[in-house]
């Protein structure tokens, strides 16, 4: 089944000469290679990227046909429950068809309530005059040698000209064991204004240090740290860990030690994260550590309010200049259940913006998927519960 979105006319030379272009929007359920079967000359590297996406991710292939002949395709992927779309590749020998494919994805994104369309590029504005069809751009459209007189522009530059903004690659953009070539480059186009606050990004370097990374991003946003790095990630983890993950109490102490003024909102007085323990010994140790954290917070006069915060409280804290660490159950955006810390830094109407330290790099996610991640209020309200029985917590951080 396909969703027929556009029936457009593109005048000019080539395969699209005075022909109607039919655009089909095809949801991808299984192997994208089966959906993409029949695309002539599709670069192998491009199909490899498409096949990496999967799991819980929402995937869509948009095709363009003229007189029944395939003349272009674009692949889009995003996390469920979020308000962004990511264009992984655009394949189109005619740049006007490429524009039409991007137009289709953008218009559909805005119609579905997204506030951002992001674009992945495997290569950035090459100056060797070669096409970037296997590098995240529109195949065959690049005839640019880097000069204004070259008679053409790269897919990267064409995207900037249509309103996209570069999203610079962070120092810690991907898992430390990954191939850096897979990180690529990125751009983003906002439906309206960009978030009013810009934080740096870091991808956590372990499976269990989301809390320390989320805290570093907040401290950078508050002007209390210059840039996130791995050494500080490990130092914070050693200070705030409760045997593997970090709880809100330990993170608040680590934040206070670095000049922030923290406030903890936690809906239970019982020990948290016990769901992760496999033995009674682990549960006893985690309770002992958290009891010590509570005593130290009380001794230092750091507030711990026993309350199930609501989004109005989160909104008020952001409006007051704070940056907030929010504990979520990441199941829904990802395939596996797990407690997870994100850094919520801005809000605009019904959309909250967060930097998420985690990316499913094995599924092709990059920093683009986690930087300024737009979360509808209903999504964040749903995700911000964890445990059995469920509890919720946020750590509000302000500069002294």
C-alpha positions as CSV (number, residue, x, y, z in Angstrom):
1,X,0.0,0.0,0.0
2,X,1.2,3.5,-0.7
3,X,0.1,7.0,0.3
4,X,-0.2,9.1,-2.8
5,X,0.7,12.6,-1.7
6,X,1.7,14.7,-4.7
7,X,0.9,14.8,-8.4
8,X,3.2,17.6,-9.7
9,X,4.4,18.8,-13.1
10,X,8.1,19.6,-13.6
11,X,9.0,21.3,-16.9
12,X,12.4,21.0,-18.4
13,X,14.9,18.6,-20.0
14,X,15.7,15.1,-19.1
15,X,13.6,12.3,-17.8
16,X,11.1,14.8,-16.4
17,X,10.7,16.8,-19.6
18,X,7.2,18.3,-19.5
19,X,6.1,15.3,-17.5
20,X,3.9,14.8,-14.5
21,X,5.8,13.5,-11.5
22,X,3.9,11.1,-9.3
23,X,5.0,11.0,-5.6
24,X,4.3,7.9,-3.5
25,X,4.9,7.7,0.2
26,X,5.7,4.1,1.2
27,X,5.9,3.0,4.8
28,X,8.7,0.5,5.3
29,X,7.9,-2.4,7.6
30,X,10.4,-5.1,6.7
31,X,13.5,-4.9,4.5
32,X,13.8,-1.5,2.8
33,X,15.6,-3.3,0.1
34,X,12.4,-5.0,-1.0
35,X,10.6,-1.6,-1.0
36,X,13.5,0.0,-2.9
37,X,13.7,-2.9,-5.3
38,X,13.9,-1.7,-8.9
39,X,15.7,1.6,-8.2
40,X,18.3,1.6,-10.9
41,X,21.9,2.5,-10.1
42,X,21.1,3.0,-6.4
43,X,24.5,3.3,-4.7
44,X,25.3,0.3,-2.6
45,X,26.5,2.5,0.3
46,X,23.2,4.3,0.3
47,X,21.2,1.1,0.5
48,X,23.5,-0.1,3.3
49,X,22.6,3.0,5.3
50,X,18.9,2.5,4.6
51,X,19.1,-1.1,5.8
52,X,20.7,-0.1,9.1
53,X,17.5,1.6,10.2
54,X,15.0,-0.6,11.9
55,X,13.7,-1.8,15.2
56,X,11.1,0.6,16.6
57,X,12.1,3.4,14.2
58,X,9.5,4.8,11.8
59,X,10.8,4.5,8.3
60,X,9.4,5.9,5.0
61,X,10.5,5.7,1.4
62,X,9.3,8.4,-0.9
63,X,9.5,7.7,-4.6
64,X,9.1,9.9,-7.7
65,X,7.9,8.5,-11.0
66,X,7.5,10.0,-14.5
67,X,5.4,8.1,-16.9
68,X,5.8,5.0,-14.7
69,X,9.6,5.3,-14.7
70,X,11.3,5.8,-11.3
71,X,13.2,9.1,-11.4
72,X,14.0,9.6,-7.7
73,X,13.7,8.4,-4.1
74,X,14.3,9.6,-0.6
75,X,14.5,7.8,2.7
76,X,13.2,9.3,5.9
77,X,13.5,7.9,9.4
78,X,12.7,9.1,13.0
79,X,12.0,8.0,16.5
80,X,8.4,7.3,17.3
81,X,6.6,9.8,19.7
82,X,8.9,12.7,18.6
83,X,8.3,15.8,16.6
84,X,11.2,15.6,14.0
85,X,11.9,13.8,10.8
86,X,15.3,12.9,9.4
87,X,16.1,12.7,5.7
88,X,18.8,10.0,5.4
89,X,19.3,10.3,1.6
90,X,17.9,11.8,-1.5
91,X,18.5,10.0,-4.8
92,X,17.5,11.9,-7.9
93,X,19.5,12.5,-11.1
94,X,17.4,15.6,-11.7
95,X,17.8,18.2,-8.9
96,X,14.2,19.5,-9.5
97,X,12.9,16.0,-8.6
98,X,15.2,16.0,-5.6
99,X,13.6,19.3,-4.5
100,X,10.1,17.8,-5.0
101,X,11.0,14.8,-2.8
102,X,12.3,17.1,0.0
103,X,9.2,19.3,-0.4
104,X,7.0,16.2,0.1
105,X,8.8,15.1,3.2
106,X,8.7,18.6,4.7
107,X,5.1,19.2,4.0
108,X,4.1,15.8,5.4
109,X,6.2,16.5,8.5
110,X,4.6,19.8,9.2
111,X,1.1,18.3,8.6
112,X,1.9,15.6,11.2
113,X,3.0,18.1,13.8
114,X,6.7,17.9,13.4
115,X,8.7,21.1,14.2
116,X,12.0,20.1,12.6
117,X,13.3,18.3,9.5
118,X,16.9,17.1,9.8
119,X,19.2,16.0,7.0
120,X,22.0,13.6,7.2
121,X,25.0,14.0,4.8
122,X,27.8,11.4,4.7
123,X,30.0,14.0,3.0
124,X,30.0,17.7,3.4
125,X,30.3,20.0,0.4
126,X,33.1,18.2,-1.5
127,X,35.3,20.3,-3.6
128,X,36.4,17.6,-6.0
129,X,33.5,18.0,-8.4
130,X,32.1,14.5,-7.8
131,X,28.5,13.7,-7.1
132,X,27.5,12.9,-3.6
133,X,24.8,10.4,-4.5
134,X,26.4,7.8,-2.2
135,X,27.1,10.4,0.5
136,X,23.7,11.6,1.6
137,X,23.1,14.1,-1.2
138,X,21.2,14.2,-4.5
139,X,22.9,11.9,-6.9
140,X,24.1,13.5,-10.1
141,X,23.3,17.1,-9.0
142,X,26.8,18.0,-8.0
143,X,29.0,19.7,-10.5
144,X,30.6,22.1,-8.2
145,X,34.4,22.6,-7.9
146,X,34.0,25.0,-5.0
147,X,33.8,28.1,-7.1
148,X,30.8,30.4,-7.7
149,X,31.3,30.0,-11.4
150,X,31.2,26.2,-11.4
151,X,27.7,26.2,-12.8
152,X,26.2,24.0,-10.1
153,X,25.9,23.6,-6.3
154,X,26.4,20.6,-4.1
155,X,23.5,19.0,-2.3
156,X,24.8,20.4,1.0
157,X,24.8,24.0,-0.3
158,X,21.4,23.6,-2.0
159,X,20.0,22.5,1.3
160,X,21.4,25.5,3.1
161,X,19.9,27.7,0.4
162,X,16.4,26.3,1.0
163,X,16.5,27.3,4.7
164,X,18.4,24.5,6.5
165,X,21.1,25.3,9.1
166,X,24.2,23.4,9.8
167,X,24.3,21.3,12.9
168,X,28.1,21.2,13.7
169,X,29.5,17.8,14.6
170,X,30.2,17.5,18.3
171,X,33.6,16.2,19.5
172,X,31.8,13.3,21.2
173,X,29.2,12.6,18.5
174,X,29.1,8.9,18.4
175,X,30.1,5.7,20.4
176,X,33.8,5.6,21.0
177,X,34.0,2.2,19.2
178,X,32.1,3.4,16.1
179,X,33.5,4.2,12.7
180,X,33.7,8.0,12.7
181,X,32.8,8.0,9.0
182,X,29.3,6.9,9.9
183,X,28.8,10.0,12.0
184,X,28.6,12.2,8.9
185,X,27.3,15.7,9.0
186,X,23.9,17.3,9.5
187,X,21.5,20.2,8.9
188,X,18.2,21.1,10.4
189,X,15.2,23.1,9.2
190,X,12.8,24.4,11.8
191,X,9.1,24.9,11.1
192,X,9.2,28.1,13.2
193,X,11.9,29.4,15.4
194,X,14.8,27.3,16.7
195,X,14.9,26.5,20.4
196,X,15.8,29.6,22.4
197,X,18.7,27.9,24.2
198,X,21.6,26.0,22.6
199,X,23.5,23.3,24.5
200,X,26.5,21.3,23.4
201,X,26.0,17.6,22.7
202,X,27.8,14.5,23.8
203,X,27.0,10.9,23.2
204,X,27.5,8.9,26.3
205,X,30.5,6.6,26.1
206,X,29.1,3.7,28.1
207,X,25.6,2.1,28.5
208,X,25.3,3.5,32.0
209,X,26.6,7.1,32.1
210,X,23.6,8.9,30.7
211,X,23.2,10.8,34.0
212,X,26.8,12.2,34.1
213,X,26.6,13.2,30.4
214,X,23.2,14.8,30.8
215,X,24.5,16.8,33.8
216,X,27.6,18.0,31.9
217,X,25.4,19.3,29.1
218,X,23.3,21.2,31.6
219,X,26.4,22.6,33.3
220,X,27.7,23.8,30.0
221,X,24.4,25.5,29.3
222,X,24.6,27.3,32.6
223,X,28.1,28.5,32.0
224,X,29.6,26.2,34.7
225,X,31.6,24.0,32.4
226,X,33.4,24.8,29.1
227,X,32.7,21.6,27.2
228,X,31.7,18.0,27.9
229,X,34.4,15.3,27.9
230,X,34.9,11.7,28.8
231,X,37.2,12.2,31.7
232,X,34.5,14.3,33.5
233,X,31.9,11.8,32.5
234,X,33.8,9.1,34.4
235,X,34.5,11.4,37.4
236,X,30.8,12.3,37.8
237,X,29.8,8.6,37.4
238,X,32.1,7.6,40.2
239,X,30.6,10.3,42.5
240,X,26.9,9.7,41.6
241,X,26.6,6.0,40.8
242,X,24.4,3.7,42.9
243,X,26.2,0.7,41.4
244,X,25.8,1.1,37.7
245,X,23.3,3.9,37.0
246,X,23.0,7.3,38.7
247,X,20.0,8.4,40.8
248,X,18.7,12.0,41.2
249,X,20.3,12.4,44.6
250,X,23.8,11.5,43.5
251,X,23.5,13.7,40.4
252,X,22.3,16.7,42.6
253,X,25.4,16.3,44.8
254,X,27.7,16.2,41.8
255,X,26.0,19.3,40.4
256,X,26.4,21.2,43.7
257,X,30.1,20.3,43.8
258,X,30.5,22.0,40.4
259,X,28.8,25.3,41.3
260,X,25.2,24.6,40.4
261,X,22.2,25.1,42.7
262,X,20.2,21.9,42.4
263,X,16.7,21.1,43.5
264,X,15.4,17.5,43.4
265,X,11.8,16.6,42.8
266,X,11.2,12.9,43.4
267,X,7.8,11.3,43.9
268,X,8.9,8.7,46.4
269,X,11.0,8.5,49.5
270,X,11.8,4.9,48.9
271,X,15.1,3.9,47.2
272,X,15.0,4.1,43.4
273,X,16.4,2.1,40.5
274,X,16.0,-1.1,42.5
275,X,14.5,-2.7,39.3
276,X,18.0,-2.9,37.9
277,X,19.3,-5.1,40.8
278,X,19.7,-8.8,40.3
279,X,20.5,-9.9,43.9
280,X,19.5,-8.9,47.4
281,X,23.1,-7.8,48.0
282,X,22.8,-5.3,45.1
283,X,19.5,-4.0,46.4
284,X,20.9,-3.6,49.9
285,X,24.0,-1.7,48.6
286,X,21.9,0.6,46.4
287,X,19.6,1.4,49.3
288,X,22.7,2.1,51.5
289,X,24.3,4.4,49.0
290,X,21.1,6.4,48.4
291,X,20.5,6.7,52.2
292,X,24.0,8.3,52.4
293,X,23.1,10.6,49.5
294,X,20.0,11.8,51.2
295,X,21.8,12.5,54.5
296,X,24.5,14.5,52.7
297,X,21.9,16.5,50.7
298,X,20.1,17.3,54.0
299,X,23.3,18.3,55.7
300,X,24.1,20.7,52.8
301,X,20.6,22.2,52.7
302,X,19.8,21.0,49.2
303,X,16.1,20.6,48.7
304,X,14.5,17.2,48.0
305,X,10.8,17.6,47.5
306,X,8.6,14.5,47.6
307,X,6.2,15.2,44.7
308,X,5.3,13.8,41.3
309,X,6.2,16.9,39.2
310,X,3.9,17.9,36.4
311,X,4.8,19.6,33.1
312,X,3.7,23.0,34.4
313,X,6.4,22.8,37.0
314,X,8.9,21.8,34.4
315,X,7.8,24.6,32.2
316,X,8.1,27.2,35.0
317,X,11.6,26.0,35.8
318,X,12.7,26.5,32.2
319,X,11.1,29.9,32.0
320,X,13.0,30.8,35.1
321,X,16.3,30.1,33.4
322,X,16.9,26.6,34.8
323,X,18.0,23.5,32.9
324,X,16.4,20.3,34.0
325,X,17.5,16.7,34.1
326,X,14.5,14.4,33.6
327,X,14.4,10.7,34.3
328,X,12.5,8.8,31.6
329,X,11.5,5.3,30.6
330,X,13.0,5.3,27.1
331,X,10.8,2.5,25.9
332,X,8.6,4.1,23.2
333,X,11.5,6.0,21.6
334,X,13.6,2.9,21.6
335,X,12.9,-0.8,21.6
336,X,14.3,-1.7,25.0
337,X,13.0,-0.6,28.4
338,X,15.5,1.3,30.5
339,X,15.7,4.2,32.9
340,X,17.4,7.1,31.2
341,X,18.4,10.7,31.9
342,X,17.9,13.5,29.3
343,X,18.6,17.2,29.5
344,X,15.5,19.4,28.9
345,X,16.6,22.9,28.1
346,X,13.8,24.7,26.2
347,X,10.1,24.8,25.7
348,X,7.9,26.4,23.0
349,X,4.2,25.9,23.3
350,X,3.5,22.2,23.4
351,X,7.1,21.1,22.5
352,X,9.9,20.5,24.9
353,X,13.5,20.4,23.6
354,X,16.0,17.9,25.1
355,X,19.5,16.8,24.4
356,X,19.5,13.0,24.7
357,X,22.9,11.4,25.5
358,X,21.8,8.1,23.9
359,X,21.7,7.2,20.2
360,X,21.0,3.8,18.6
361,X,24.1,4.0,16.5
362,X,23.7,0.4,15.4
363,X,20.4,1.5,13.7
364,X,22.0,4.5,12.0
365,X,21.1,7.1,14.5
366,X,23.6,10.0,14.8
367,X,23.9,13.1,17.0
368,X,21.2,14.6,14.7
369,X,18.6,12.3,16.3
370,X,19.4,13.4,19.8
371,X,20.4,17.1,19.6
372,X,17.6,19.5,20.3
373,X,15.2,16.5,20.3
374,X,11.6,17.9,20.1
375,X,9.2,16.0,22.4
376,X,5.5,16.8,22.4
377,X,4.2,17.5,25.9
378,X,2.1,14.3,25.9
379,X,5.2,12.2,24.9
380,X,7.3,13.7,27.7
381,X,4.5,13.3,30.3
382,X,4.2,9.6,29.3
383,X,8.0,8.9,29.2
384,X,8.7,10.6,32.5
385,X,7.6,7.7,34.7
386,X,9.8,4.8,35.5
387,X,9.8,1.7,37.8
388,X,7.4,-0.7,39.4
389,X,5.5,0.9,41.0
390,X,6.2,3.9,38.8
391,X,7.9,7.1,40.1
392,X,9.2,10.2,38.5
393,X,12.0,12.6,39.1
394,X,13.7,15.7,37.8
395,X,16.7,17.6,39.0
396,X,16.4,21.4,38.5
397,X,19.7,23.1,38.0
398,X,20.4,26.8,38.2
399,X,23.6,28.8,38.2
400,X,24.6,30.1,41.6
